């Protein structure tokens, strides 16, 4: 069950989960005066930087051009929950329960990644600045797809170990 919405509303909704470190980082990612935001917008195109937030939680700061859906893939994870937020730009994302998918590449433990064959019957939505999508292990998700046209996006993906969610 993916959770999608505005970062500030989701922070209130999930306040009992003790995710302060995650939401502080995400809010700073949006604040043009913060060092985190300045670092993200200074990343070279088509790059990704890994930032440690704690001993167990990390963020992937990404700058990429969105692309045709056929150039992307559906993925899921077993060890981590994804908190995906767009800092700038528009990104079409898709969600589908993994039980409806055919595995394309088996689980890679070193990358915590399973990929699936593209499936047309997904739920599609657009993330804009400040929008957050949270994907749990049963949530197949597709990102970096273009919405209307290819554009440069800045985004962050916080990886939260599943045991910190339970």
C-alpha positions as CSV (number, residue, x, y, z in Angstrom):
1,X,0.0,0.0,0.0
2,X,1.8,3.1,-1.2
3,X,1.3,6.3,0.7
4,X,1.2,9.5,-1.4
5,X,0.7,13.1,-0.5
6,X,2.2,16.4,0.6
7,X,5.2,16.0,2.9
8,X,3.8,18.3,5.6
9,X,0.5,16.4,5.7
10,X,2.2,13.0,5.7
11,X,4.5,14.1,8.5
12,X,1.4,14.8,10.7
13,X,-0.2,11.6,9.6
14,X,2.9,9.5,10.5
15,X,3.9,11.4,13.7
16,X,3.6,8.2,15.8
17,X,6.2,6.4,13.6
18,X,9.1,8.4,15.1
19,X,10.4,9.4,11.7
20,X,11.8,12.8,12.8
21,X,15.2,12.3,11.1
22,X,13.5,11.4,7.8
23,X,11.1,14.4,7.8
24,X,13.7,16.9,9.0
25,X,16.0,15.9,6.1
26,X,13.1,16.0,3.6
27,X,11.9,19.4,4.8
28,X,15.5,20.7,4.6
29,X,15.7,19.4,1.0
30,X,12.9,21.8,0.1
31,X,14.3,24.8,2.0
32,X,16.3,27.0,-0.5
33,X,18.3,28.4,2.5
34,X,19.5,25.0,3.8
35,X,22.8,23.4,3.0
36,X,21.0,20.2,2.0
37,X,19.0,21.9,-0.6
38,X,22.0,23.8,-2.0
39,X,23.9,20.5,-2.2
40,X,21.1,18.8,-4.1
41,X,20.6,21.6,-6.7
42,X,24.4,21.7,-7.3
43,X,24.6,17.9,-8.2
44,X,25.6,17.4,-11.8
45,X,23.0,16.2,-14.3
46,X,22.4,12.4,-14.3
47,X,24.1,11.9,-11.0
48,X,23.2,10.3,-7.6
49,X,24.9,11.0,-4.3
50,X,24.5,8.7,-1.2
51,X,24.2,10.6,2.1
52,X,24.2,8.9,5.5
53,X,21.5,10.2,7.8
54,X,22.2,7.8,10.6
55,X,23.8,4.4,11.1
56,X,20.9,2.7,9.3
57,X,19.1,5.4,7.3
58,X,20.5,7.0,4.1
59,X,19.4,9.2,1.3
60,X,20.0,9.1,-2.4
61,X,20.1,12.6,-3.8
62,X,19.4,12.5,-7.6
63,X,19.4,14.7,-10.6
64,X,18.1,13.2,-13.7
65,X,16.1,13.9,-16.8
66,X,12.7,12.1,-16.9
67,X,12.3,9.7,-19.8
68,X,9.9,7.7,-21.8
69,X,8.1,5.1,-19.7
70,X,9.5,2.3,-21.9
71,X,13.0,3.3,-20.8
72,X,12.1,2.8,-17.1
73,X,11.3,-0.3,-15.0
74,X,9.1,-1.3,-12.1
75,X,11.0,-2.2,-8.9
76,X,10.5,-3.2,-5.3
77,X,12.7,-3.7,-2.3
78,X,12.8,-6.2,0.7
79,X,15.0,-4.4,3.3
80,X,14.1,-0.8,2.8
81,X,11.1,1.5,2.6
82,X,11.5,4.2,0.0
83,X,10.5,7.8,0.8
84,X,10.7,9.4,-2.7
85,X,10.2,13.2,-2.9
86,X,10.6,15.6,-5.8
87,X,12.6,18.7,-4.9
88,X,12.0,20.4,-8.3
89,X,10.4,19.4,-11.5
90,X,7.6,16.9,-12.3
91,X,7.9,13.2,-12.3
92,X,5.3,10.7,-13.3
93,X,5.4,7.7,-11.0
94,X,3.4,4.4,-11.0
95,X,2.3,2.0,-8.4
96,X,1.1,-1.6,-8.6
97,X,1.0,-4.5,-6.1
98,X,3.9,-6.9,-6.7
99,X,1.6,-9.9,-6.8
100,X,0.3,-8.6,-10.2
101,X,3.8,-8.5,-11.7
102,X,6.2,-10.8,-13.5
103,X,9.8,-10.7,-12.2
104,X,12.3,-9.6,-14.8
105,X,15.5,-9.7,-12.6
106,X,15.5,-11.7,-9.4
107,X,16.3,-10.1,-6.0
108,X,19.8,-8.6,-5.8
109,X,20.6,-8.5,-2.1
110,X,23.5,-6.1,-2.5
111,X,21.2,-3.6,-4.1
112,X,18.0,-4.6,-2.3
113,X,16.3,-4.6,-5.7
114,X,13.9,-6.7,-7.7
115,X,12.8,-5.5,-11.1
116,X,9.7,-6.5,-13.0
117,X,8.5,-6.5,-16.6
118,X,6.6,-3.4,-17.5
119,X,2.8,-3.6,-16.8
120,X,0.3,-1.2,-18.3
121,X,-2.4,-1.5,-15.6
122,X,-0.6,0.6,-13.0
123,X,-1.9,3.5,-11.0
124,X,-0.2,6.6,-12.3
125,X,0.4,9.9,-10.5
126,X,2.6,13.0,-10.7
127,X,5.0,14.1,-8.0
128,X,5.8,17.8,-7.9
129,X,7.9,19.8,-5.5
130,X,7.0,18.8,-1.9
131,X,5.1,15.7,-2.9
132,X,6.2,12.5,-1.2
133,X,5.5,8.8,-2.2
134,X,6.3,6.1,0.4
135,X,6.7,2.6,-1.0
136,X,6.6,-0.5,1.2
137,X,8.1,-3.9,0.2
138,X,4.9,-5.1,-1.6
139,X,4.7,-1.9,-3.6
140,X,6.0,-2.2,-7.2
141,X,6.9,1.3,-8.3
142,X,8.2,3.0,-11.4
143,X,9.9,6.4,-11.4
144,X,11.7,8.8,-13.6
145,X,9.0,8.7,-16.2
146,X,8.2,11.9,-18.1
147,X,5.0,13.8,-17.4
148,X,4.0,15.6,-20.6
149,X,7.7,16.1,-21.6
150,X,11.2,15.2,-20.5
151,X,12.5,17.6,-17.9
152,X,15.3,17.8,-15.4
153,X,14.2,16.8,-11.9
154,X,15.9,17.0,-8.5
155,X,14.7,14.4,-6.1
156,X,15.6,12.5,-2.9
157,X,15.0,8.9,-1.9
158,X,15.3,8.2,1.8
159,X,15.9,4.5,2.5
160,X,14.4,3.5,5.9
161,X,15.1,-0.1,7.1
162,X,11.8,-2.0,7.4
163,X,12.4,-2.8,11.1
164,X,12.3,1.0,11.9
165,X,8.8,1.2,10.4
166,X,7.2,-1.7,12.3
